[in-house]
Each structure stands twice: as structure tokens, then as C-alpha cells.
């Protein structure tokens, strides 16, 4: 089940103006091609890709602007890129990026994202992956060099 909420995007005044003048709602951004977005917003392909990714990630249940930005920082710009990833590894990469421990529920959210990348019409939420994470961590633990 996809959220119906409007994603929270850090758009410039100019980008917002272009959306309004083209009668495009922020909630519709993920459905626009990169080429169209570049033209409509008058932005680079990189900026269009970033905006589209933030919108797409936030369309999932329980995925807010912070985690969407974290995915960008990890180098991901679409659900398709996450289809064959490992939620535990994404979590470990994020902890390494920040150099600190992160709430384990974020790993559940990564597992949810990967699940949606594979099965987009699912109705699962992050908490549906808590037991899976706990079993995985009981078996494999965390990296020995995990931040304190």
C-alpha cells in the first residue's frame, strides 16, 4: 500500500514556481520522467534525479524525508537500484557513513524498502520486518568495528 501523503521536498522557490505554473502537484513528481522534470523545473539531470528519488522513496509507508536523504547519501536514486540489496548491509553502510550507531528500526525500514522494490503492491510496514532483523542479527551479529 503506497502512502497518499505529499513528500517533503527541499525545493527552491523557482522549482516550486515552475511546478505551479505547469500545474504539477508535488505528489505527482515521481510519475514524471527525468527529461520532463529537467525541462519543467529548468534543472540539471542530477537535480531532477535527486528530487524524483526523494519523492519515490517517500511514497513508501514509514519512509520520511530523513531516510530518503540517507538513501541518496548512500548513492541510491531509485527503488530499482535497491531491488537486489541487503537491508542489513544498507544499515551497516549508513552507520559507517555517520560514524555512529543508529536505531535498529532503520534496518527494518531498509528491509521494507527492498521488499517494495521487489513487490510494489505490498501492504507491509517496517515493523513487519522486525523479527526478520532480530533473527538475522542473532545469527550474524553486527560488524566487529561497529561505531560506539
C-alpha positions as CSV (number, residue, x, y, z in Angstrom):
1,X,0.0,0.0,0.0
2,X,1.5,3.3,-1.1
3,X,1.2,6.4,1.1
4,X,-1.0,9.2,-0.2
5,X,1.0,11.8,1.7
6,X,2.8,14.5,-0.2
7,X,6.5,14.1,0.1
8,X,8.5,16.7,1.9
9,X,11.0,18.1,-0.6
10,X,13.6,20.8,-0.2
11,X,12.6,22.6,-3.4
12,X,13.8,26.1,-4.3
13,X,11.4,28.9,-4.8
14,X,12.0,28.7,-8.5
15,X,11.3,24.9,-8.6
16,X,8.0,25.4,-6.7
17,X,7.1,28.2,-9.1
18,X,7.7,26.0,-12.1
19,X,5.6,23.2,-10.7
20,X,2.7,25.6,-10.0
21,X,2.9,27.2,-13.5
22,X,2.9,23.7,-15.0
23,X,0.0,22.6,-12.7
24,X,2.0,19.7,-11.2
25,X,1.5,18.6,-7.7
26,X,4.4,17.6,-5.6
27,X,2.8,14.2,-5.1
28,X,2.9,13.7,-8.9
29,X,6.7,14.3,-9.2
30,X,7.6,10.6,-9.0
31,X,5.5,10.0,-12.1
32,X,7.4,12.5,-14.3
33,X,10.3,11.3,-16.4
34,X,13.7,12.8,-15.7
35,X,13.8,14.5,-19.1
36,X,10.4,16.1,-18.5
37,X,11.5,17.2,-15.0
38,X,14.6,18.8,-16.3
39,X,12.6,20.8,-18.8
40,X,9.7,21.7,-16.5
41,X,11.9,22.7,-13.5
42,X,14.8,24.1,-15.5
43,X,17.3,22.0,-13.5
44,X,20.2,19.7,-14.2
45,X,19.6,16.0,-14.7
46,X,21.3,15.3,-11.4
47,X,18.9,17.7,-9.5
48,X,15.9,16.1,-11.3
49,X,17.1,12.7,-10.3
50,X,17.6,13.7,-6.7
51,X,14.1,15.3,-6.5
52,X,12.5,12.3,-8.2
53,X,14.3,9.8,-5.8
54,X,13.3,11.7,-2.7
55,X,9.7,11.7,-3.9
56,X,9.7,8.0,-4.8
57,X,11.3,6.9,-1.5
58,X,8.8,8.9,0.5
59,X,5.9,7.3,-1.4
60,X,6.5,4.1,0.7
61,X,4.9,3.6,4.1
62,X,7.0,4.8,7.1
63,X,9.7,6.3,4.9
64,X,10.2,10.0,5.6
65,X,12.4,12.7,4.3
66,X,15.4,11.9,6.6
67,X,15.6,8.2,5.4
68,X,15.0,9.3,1.8
69,X,18.0,11.6,2.1
70,X,20.1,8.9,3.7
71,X,19.4,6.7,0.7
72,X,20.7,9.5,-1.5
73,X,23.8,9.8,0.7
74,X,24.4,6.1,0.2
75,X,24.2,6.6,-3.6
76,X,20.7,5.3,-4.4
77,X,18.3,7.1,-6.6
78,X,15.5,4.6,-7.3
79,X,13.8,1.6,-5.9
80,X,15.0,-0.4,-8.9
81,X,18.6,0.2,-7.7
82,X,17.7,-1.3,-4.3
83,X,15.9,-4.4,-5.6
84,X,18.9,-6.8,-5.0
85,X,20.4,-5.1,-2.0
86,X,20.6,-6.4,1.6
87,X,18.8,-4.5,4.3
88,X,21.5,-5.4,6.9
89,X,24.3,-4.2,4.7
90,X,22.5,-0.9,3.9
91,X,22.1,-0.4,7.6
92,X,25.7,-1.1,8.3
93,X,26.7,1.2,5.5
94,X,24.6,4.0,7.0
95,X,26.1,3.5,10.4
96,X,29.6,3.7,8.8
97,X,28.7,6.8,6.9
98,X,27.5,8.6,10.1
99,X,30.2,7.0,12.3
100,X,27.7,6.3,15.0
101,X,25.1,3.7,16.0
102,X,21.6,4.1,14.5
103,X,18.3,2.9,15.8
104,X,17.9,-0.8,14.7
105,X,14.4,0.0,13.4
106,X,16.1,1.8,10.5
107,X,17.3,-1.6,9.4
108,X,13.7,-2.7,9.4
109,X,12.9,0.2,7.1
110,X,15.7,-0.8,4.7
111,X,14.2,-4.3,4.6
112,X,10.8,-2.7,3.8
113,X,12.2,-0.6,1.0
114,X,13.9,-3.6,-0.6
115,X,10.6,-5.6,-0.2
116,X,8.7,-2.8,-2.0
117,X,11.3,-2.6,-4.7
118,X,10.5,-6.2,-5.5
119,X,6.8,-6.3,-4.7
120,X,5.4,-2.8,-5.2
121,X,1.8,-3.6,-4.4
122,X,2.6,-5.0,-0.9
123,X,0.8,-3.7,2.2
124,X,3.7,-4.3,4.7
125,X,5.1,-1.8,7.1
126,X,8.6,-1.5,8.7
127,X,7.5,-3.3,11.8
128,X,6.7,-6.4,9.7
129,X,10.5,-6.9,9.3
130,X,11.5,-6.6,13.0
131,X,11.5,-10.3,13.7
132,X,13.4,-11.0,10.4
133,X,16.1,-8.4,11.6
134,X,16.3,-9.9,15.1
135,X,16.7,-13.4,13.7
136,X,19.4,-12.2,11.3
137,X,21.3,-10.3,14.0
138,X,21.1,-13.2,16.4
139,X,22.7,-15.4,13.8
140,X,25.2,-12.9,12.2
141,X,25.6,-10.2,14.8
142,X,26.9,-6.7,13.9
143,X,30.3,-5.8,12.4
144,X,33.1,-6.0,14.9
145,X,34.2,-2.5,14.1
146,X,30.7,-1.0,14.6
147,X,30.7,2.6,15.9
148,X,30.1,3.1,19.6
